[in-house]
Amino acid sequence: MKMKKDQKLKDEIDILLVTDNGIETVGGEQESVKIIISGLKKKYRMGIIQPGNINNPIPGIHYFPLTEYTRIKHFVKNPFTFFGYIWKIRKIINTEKPKIIHTQAQVSFFIVALLKKLKFISSEIRLIHTERGLYIRYSAFFKKLFHSFIKELNVLITTTNFNMKSWRKPLIKYNDEVITKVIENTAGDIFETYDPYLEAEDIFTIGFAGRYSEQKNWPLAVEICEKLQSRIKNKFKVIMAIGCLDTNSEIKTKEMFNKMEKILGANFKGYINVNINKMNKIYYETDVFLLTALPNTESFGRTIVEAMSRKNAVLITDAGGPTEIVEKAENICYSSKEFVERILEFYLDTNLLKREKNLNLVRVKDKYSLNNNINKHKEIYNKIL
């Protein structure tokens, strides 16, 4: 879906979202954007600037796909392509004159803040940024980059209080007028209702889901399964759903799947780049969901909320933001041994497992619902429009 060069829309855009990744690719940023535009398209005139084309546009949304690349990281190291991309964004902003620009990831924020700082776009535009990384994990260079652009920011959104606490000091130092807001991620519309008839009455099942990357610490997941197999051999099943962003990660994922098949045989299922409908079915099959990310590497952990919405018990590492979601200290594990021992507690005590599942479903509905997310976005948009 493409627009003619410099063609202005008939109606001015209220809110222009700018993304680092095409929203039809796999990832938390993409799912969050789709949730925002689907929930608020009737309230505001909304547009999206993104890399990659749109194959399944959401009605009522104005799209500005600028490249054939689906992710900024695929061309950011090519200066001619990257600066051409920035210049196209400038043209769209100056043509459409949005009231609010809402950036959804780091590079998009740097681009828009740079344009605003250099006065290539109007200083009257309100700039909101949703920070999906962890401030404490950024290098000194990236922290300085953020600090240099904070003056251009009107609103900073994080998905957890854990992450917002890290931002307090630089905000006070570089721009104490920034409005801050914690807006928890939600699993999305498909996870809003629970259907007990879809529960799988099958073998005790462990689930894993996420991108293939170093921070996700997949070797720990394999180690946990290997140790659990030595304790309750062939008494459980494992499902892994892995998102692969490139050929190398797909190769590594297939190698891991081969290793898992050697450990568990037919009791292992592995999937690559599945859509959200398939993930929904997988969560219904799962009893205990595990997140094995390295310490302080996750700003939120959407898969946790998705799993909880399907009555999964959830165990995590000390991964950062996820500790705020899970809350219970006994469900935060620091070694493969601790994971295995806690899994065995659920395996041996069906009442304990049932209570944990029900509590997680209640927690999701109370704090991580679709309405909570949409209403908080609406509140912040109305505040600065």
LINPESUL-V564486 format. One record per residue. N is the residue number from 1. OMEGA is omega in whole degrees, 0 to 359 (none if undefined). Layout:
BEGIN
n:N omega:OMEGA
n:N omega:OMEGA
END
This chain:
BEGIN
n:1 omega:185
n:2 omega:175
n:3 omega:174
n:4 omega:182
n:5 omega:176
n:6 omega:178
n:7 omega:181
n:8 omega:176
n:9 omega:181
n:10 omega:180
n:11 omega:178
n:12 omega:181
n:13 omega:175
n:14 omega:186
n:15 omega:178
n:16 omega:177
n:17 omega:180
n:18 omega:187
n:19 omega:174
n:20 omega:186
n:21 omega:175
n:22 omega:188
n:23 omega:176
n:24 omega:173
n:25 omega:184
n:26 omega:175
n:27 omega:182
n:28 omega:178
n:29 omega:184
n:30 omega:179
n:31 omega:180
n:32 omega:180
n:33 omega:180
n:34 omega:178
n:35 omega:181
n:36 omega:185
n:37 omega:179
n:38 omega:183
n:39 omega:187
n:40 omega:183
n:41 omega:179
n:42 omega:182
n:43 omega:183
n:44 omega:170
n:45 omega:190
n:46 omega:177
n:47 omega:179
n:48 omega:167
n:49 omega:183
n:50 omega:168
n:51 omega:179
n:52 omega:180
n:53 omega:180
n:54 omega:179
n:55 omega:182
n:56 omega:183
n:57 omega:174
n:58 omega:182
n:59 omega:177
n:60 omega:180
n:61 omega:178
n:62 omega:183
n:63 omega:175
n:64 omega:178
n:65 omega:192
n:66 omega:182
n:67 omega:172
n:68 omega:177
n:69 omega:182
n:70 omega:180
n:71 omega:180
n:72 omega:183
n:73 omega:179
n:74 omega:181
n:75 omega:185
n:76 omega:181
n:77 omega:174
n:78 omega:189
n:79 omega:181
n:80 omega:179
n:81 omega:184
n:82 omega:180
n:83 omega:173
n:84 omega:178
n:85 omega:179
n:86 omega:182
n:87 omega:177
n:88 omega:177
n:89 omega:178
n:90 omega:181
n:91 omega:181
n:92 omega:181
n:93 omega:182
n:94 omega:177
n:95 omega:186
n:96 omega:178
n:97 omega:178
n:98 omega:177
n:99 omega:180
n:100 omega:167
n:101 omega:182
n:102 omega:179
n:103 omega:190
n:104 omega:179
n:105 omega:194
n:106 omega:185
n:107 omega:178
n:108 omega:177
n:109 omega:180
n:110 omega:180
n:111 omega:184
n:112 omega:179
n:113 omega:177
n:114 omega:179
n:115 omega:180
n:116 omega:181
n:117 omega:181
n:118 omega:179
n:119 omega:174
n:120 omega:173
n:121 omega:185
n:122 omega:176
n:123 omega:180
n:124 omega:180
n:125 omega:177
n:126 omega:182
n:127 omega:175
n:128 omega:174
n:129 omega:171
n:130 omega:184
n:131 omega:184
n:132 omega:174
n:133 omega:177
n:134 omega:182
n:135 omega:184
n:136 omega:180
n:137 omega:183
n:138 omega:175
n:139 omega:178
n:140 omega:180
n:141 omega:182
n:142 omega:175
n:143 omega:179
n:144 omega:179
n:145 omega:177
n:146 omega:182
n:147 omega:183
n:148 omega:182
n:149 omega:184
n:150 omega:180
n:151 omega:182
n:152 omega:187
n:153 omega:176
n:154 omega:181
n:155 omega:172
n:156 omega:177
n:157 omega:168
n:158 omega:183
n:159 omega:176
n:160 omega:172
n:161 omega:178
n:162 omega:181
n:163 omega:181
n:164 omega:180
n:165 omega:181
n:166 omega:182
n:167 omega:186
n:168 omega:185
n:169 omega:179
n:170 omega:179
n:171 omega:178
n:172 omega:184
n:173 omega:190
n:174 omega:177
n:175 omega:184
n:176 omega:177
n:177 omega:179
n:178 omega:174
n:179 omega:179
n:180 omega:182
n:181 omega:172
n:182 omega:177
n:183 omega:183
n:184 omega:173
n:185 omega:175
n:186 omega:180
n:187 omega:180
n:188 omega:189
n:189 omega:184
n:190 omega:182
n:191 omega:185
n:192 omega:179
n:193 omega:181
n:194 omega:181
n:195 omega:183
n:196 omega:180
n:197 omega:179
n:198 omega:177
n:199 omega:181
n:200 omega:175
n:201 omega:188
n:202 omega:177
n:203 omega:176
n:204 omega:190
n:205 omega:176
n:206 omega:181
n:207 omega:174
n:208 omega:176
n:209 omega:177
n:210 omega:178
n:211 omega:173
n:212 omega:178
n:213 omega:182
n:214 omega:184
n:215 omega:181
n:216 omega:174
n:217 omega:180
n:218 omega:175
n:219 omega:177
n:220 omega:179
n:221 omega:179
n:222 omega:180
n:223 omega:178
n:224 omega:182
n:225 omega:180
n:226 omega:180
n:227 omega:179
n:228 omega:178
n:229 omega:179
n:230 omega:181
n:231 omega:181
n:232 omega:187
n:233 omega:176
n:234 omega:179
n:235 omega:182
n:236 omega:179
n:237 omega:177
n:238 omega:174
n:239 omega:175
n:240 omega:175
n:241 omega:188
n:242 omega:174
n:243 omega:181
n:244 omega:183
n:245 omega:180
n:246 omega:183
n:247 omega:182
n:248 omega:180
n:249 omega:177
n:250 omega:177
n:251 omega:180
n:252 omega:179
n:253 omega:179
n:254 omega:176
n:255 omega:178
n:256 omega:178
n:257 omega:178
n:258 omega:178
n:259 omega:180
n:260 omega:178
n:261 omega:177
n:262 omega:180
n:263 omega:190
n:264 omega:181
n:265 omega:183
n:266 omega:180
n:267 omega:175
n:268 omega:172
n:269 omega:179
n:270 omega:180
n:271 omega:178
n:272 omega:175
n:273 omega:179
n:274 omega:179
n:275 omega:187
n:276 omega:178
n:277 omega:177
n:278 omega:178
n:279 omega:178
n:280 omega:179
n:281 omega:180
n:282 omega:181
n:283 omega:177
n:284 omega:179
n:285 omega:191
n:286 omega:177
n:287 omega:181
n:288 omega:180
n:289 omega:183
n:290 omega:170
n:291 omega:188
n:292 omega:185
n:293 omega:177
n:294 omega:182
n:295 omega:176
n:296 omega:178
n:297 omega:183
n:298 omega:178
n:299 omega:180
n:300 omega:183
n:301 omega:184
n:302 omega:182
n:303 omega:178
n:304 omega:181
n:305 omega:177
n:306 omega:181
n:307 omega:179
n:308 omega:180
n:309 omega:177
n:310 omega:177
n:311 omega:171
n:312 omega:161
n:313 omega:184
n:314 omega:175
n:315 omega:183
n:316 omega:168
n:317 omega:175
n:318 omega:194
n:319 omega:182
n:320 omega:181
n:321 omega:181
n:322 omega:180
n:323 omega:177
n:324 omega:180
n:325 omega:185
n:326 omega:173
n:327 omega:186
n:328 omega:181
n:329 omega:183
n:330 omega:178
n:331 omega:174
n:332 omega:188
n:333 omega:186
n:334 omega:178
n:335 omega:178
n:336 omega:179
n:337 omega:180
n:338 omega:176
n:339 omega:183
n:340 omega:181
n:341 omega:180
n:342 omega:176
n:343 omega:180
n:344 omega:176
n:345 omega:178
n:346 omega:182
n:347 omega:185
n:348 omega:183
n:349 omega:184
n:350 omega:178
n:351 omega:176
n:352 omega:180
n:353 omega:181
n:354 omega:179
n:355 omega:181
n:356 omega:179
n:357 omega:182
n:358 omega:179
n:359 omega:180
n:360 omega:178
n:361 omega:179
n:362 omega:181
n:363 omega:179
n:364 omega:181
n:365 omega:182
n:366 omega:191
n:367 omega:188
n:368 omega:181
n:369 omega:176
n:370 omega:180
n:371 omega:178
n:372 omega:181
n:373 omega:182
n:374 omega:182
n:375 omega:179
n:376 omega:175
n:377 omega:180
n:378 omega:180
n:379 omega:182
n:380 omega:177
n:381 omega:180
n:382 omega:183
n:383 omega:185
n:384 omega:178
n:385 omega:none
END
